[in-house]
Amino acid sequence: MTIPRPDDIRPGQESVWDYPRPPRLEHVDVRVQIDFGGERIVDTDDVVRVLETSHPPVYYLPIAAFGEALVPTDGASFCEFKGAARYFDVHGGGERADHAAWNYPRPMPGYEDLDDRVAVYAAPMDRCIVDGEVVVPQPGGFYGGWVTSALAGPFKGIPGSHGW
């Protein structure tokens, strides 16, 4: 396994290679908005982000901030750190994105702040916005991180990153 050379950090950036493993939770003072189906389905400043080595942050938002936009669906997965995840379809403007959001209803010790919070894959949404900046989905389709200009990579999910 070859670990990549971290990108140079520009002023105002943080490197995902400085993030810890196991992941760390942070309550952050940012505004997150999500648009889907031509509607704004979330607008909140109650935000927790999860930081893990080589990954852009995953933003967890209160389930209540989604109103009627989340519908529980089948499927589950397991994270060795956070625990068992369940999935949601995301609805907005007459559209539906299957399995586009997830949460940890009974998070593992150390991750209790994720209880009653949901993360959303950015790719199927019209747009996800952090403090006015439209995010880019984490590469690869499997991971749920959101890339902003405040980050230096490279990011897990790009070709050849499976063993990172």
C-alpha positions as CSV (number, residue, x, y, z in Angstrom):
1,M,0.0,0.0,0.0
2,T,1.4,3.4,-1.0
3,I,0.3,6.4,1.1
4,P,0.1,9.5,-1.1
5,R,2.0,12.7,-0.5
6,P,-0.4,15.2,1.0
7,D,-1.2,18.2,-1.2
8,D,0.4,21.5,-0.2
9,I,-1.7,23.5,2.2
10,R,-2.7,27.0,1.0
11,P,-3.6,29.8,3.5
12,G,-7.0,29.1,5.1
13,Q,-6.9,25.4,4.4
14,E,-6.6,22.3,6.6
15,S,-5.2,19.0,5.4
16,V,-7.3,15.9,5.6
17,W,-4.0,14.1,6.3
18,D,-3.9,15.9,9.7
19,Y,-7.3,14.4,10.7
20,P,-7.2,11.5,13.2
21,R,-8.1,7.9,13.0
22,P,-10.3,6.9,14.8
23,P,-12.4,9.8,13.6
24,R,-13.1,12.9,15.7
25,L,-16.4,14.8,16.2
26,E,-16.6,18.6,16.2
27,H,-19.4,20.9,16.7
28,V,-18.8,23.7,14.1
29,D,-20.1,27.2,13.7
30,V,-21.2,27.0,10.1
31,R,-24.4,27.2,8.2
32,V,-25.4,24.1,6.1
33,Q,-28.1,24.2,3.4
34,I,-29.3,21.4,1.2
35,D,-31.4,21.8,-2.0
36,F,-33.1,18.9,-3.6
37,G,-35.9,18.7,-6.2
38,G,-35.7,22.5,-6.6
39,E,-36.5,23.0,-2.9
40,R,-34.4,24.0,0.1
41,I,-34.9,20.9,2.4
42,V,-32.4,21.9,5.1
43,D,-31.1,25.2,6.5
44,T,-29.3,24.8,9.8
45,D,-26.4,26.1,11.9
46,D,-26.6,23.1,14.3
47,V,-23.8,21.1,12.7
48,V,-21.4,18.4,13.8
49,R,-18.7,17.2,11.5
50,V,-16.7,14.0,11.6
51,L,-13.0,14.2,10.6
52,E,-11.1,11.1,9.6
53,T,-7.7,10.7,8.0
54,S,-7.7,11.2,4.2
55,H,-11.5,11.9,4.1
56,P,-13.2,15.3,3.7
57,P,-15.5,16.0,6.6
58,V,-18.9,14.4,6.8
59,Y,-21.5,16.8,8.1
60,Y,-24.2,15.6,10.5
61,L,-27.4,17.6,10.8
62,P,-30.4,17.3,13.2
63,I,-33.0,14.9,11.8
64,A,-35.6,17.6,12.8
65,A,-34.0,20.1,10.4
66,F,-35.1,17.9,7.5
67,G,-38.9,18.2,8.2
68,E,-40.6,15.7,5.9
69,A,-37.7,15.2,3.6
70,L,-36.4,12.0,5.2
71,V,-38.2,8.6,4.8
72,P,-36.6,5.6,6.5
73,T,-35.7,2.8,4.1
74,D,-34.2,-0.6,4.1
75,G,-30.5,-1.3,4.3
76,A,-27.9,-1.0,7.0
77,S,-24.1,-0.8,7.3
78,F,-21.6,-0.9,10.2
79,C,-18.8,1.4,11.0
80,E,-16.2,0.1,13.4
81,F,-16.1,3.4,15.2
82,K,-19.6,4.8,15.0
83,G,-21.7,1.6,15.0
84,A,-24.7,0.4,13.1
85,A,-26.1,2.8,10.5
86,R,-29.6,3.0,9.0
87,Y,-30.6,4.7,5.8
88,F,-33.1,7.2,4.5
89,D,-34.5,8.2,1.1
90,V,-34.4,11.9,0.7
91,H,-37.6,13.6,-0.8
92,G,-38.0,17.1,-2.1
93,G,-39.9,18.9,-4.9
94,G,-41.6,15.6,-6.0
95,E,-38.2,13.9,-6.4
96,R,-36.7,11.0,-4.4
97,A,-33.0,10.0,-3.9
98,D,-32.8,6.4,-2.6
99,H,-30.5,5.7,0.3
100,A,-29.1,9.2,0.1
101,A,-28.8,9.8,3.9
102,W,-27.9,7.8,6.9
103,N,-27.5,8.0,10.7
104,Y,-26.4,6.1,13.7
105,P,-29.5,5.6,16.0
106,R,-27.4,4.1,18.8
107,P,-23.8,5.4,18.2
108,M,-20.8,3.8,19.8
109,P,-19.2,5.4,22.9
110,G,-17.5,8.6,22.0
111,Y,-19.9,9.3,19.1
112,E,-23.1,9.9,21.1
113,D,-23.4,13.4,19.6
114,L,-24.4,11.7,16.3
115,D,-27.6,10.5,17.9
116,D,-30.6,12.2,16.2
117,R,-28.3,13.5,13.4
118,V,-28.2,12.6,9.7
119,A,-25.5,12.8,7.0
120,V,-26.4,13.2,3.3
121,Y,-24.5,12.1,0.2
122,A,-23.9,15.4,-1.7
123,A,-23.9,13.8,-5.2
124,P,-27.7,13.1,-5.5
125,M,-28.7,16.5,-4.1
126,D,-29.1,19.6,-6.3
127,R,-26.5,21.2,-4.1
128,C,-25.1,21.1,-0.6
129,I,-23.7,24.4,0.8
130,V,-21.4,25.1,3.7
131,D,-21.2,28.8,4.7
132,G,-22.2,29.9,1.2
133,E,-19.9,27.5,-0.7
134,V,-21.3,24.7,-2.9
135,V,-19.5,21.5,-1.9
136,V,-18.1,18.8,-4.2
137,P,-19.0,15.2,-3.3
138,Q,-16.1,13.1,-2.0
139,P,-14.8,11.0,-5.0
140,G,-15.7,7.4,-5.5
141,G,-19.4,7.3,-4.7
142,F,-19.0,5.2,-1.5
143,Y,-18.0,7.9,1.0
144,G,-20.1,10.8,2.2
145,G,-17.6,13.6,2.7
146,W,-18.1,17.1,1.4
147,V,-15.1,18.8,-0.3
148,T,-14.7,22.6,0.1
149,S,-12.0,25.0,-0.8
150,A,-10.9,24.9,2.8
151,L,-9.5,21.4,2.4
152,A,-6.2,20.0,1.0
153,G,-6.2,16.4,-0.2
154,P,-5.8,14.1,-1.8
155,F,-9.0,12.5,-0.7
156,K,-9.9,8.9,-0.2
157,G,-12.1,7.7,-3.0
158,I,-9.9,8.7,-5.9
159,P,-8.6,5.8,-8.1
160,G,-5.9,3.9,-6.3
161,S,-7.0,4.9,-2.8
162,H,-8.7,1.7,-1.7
163,G,-5.8,0.7,0.6
164,W,-5.4,4.1,2.3
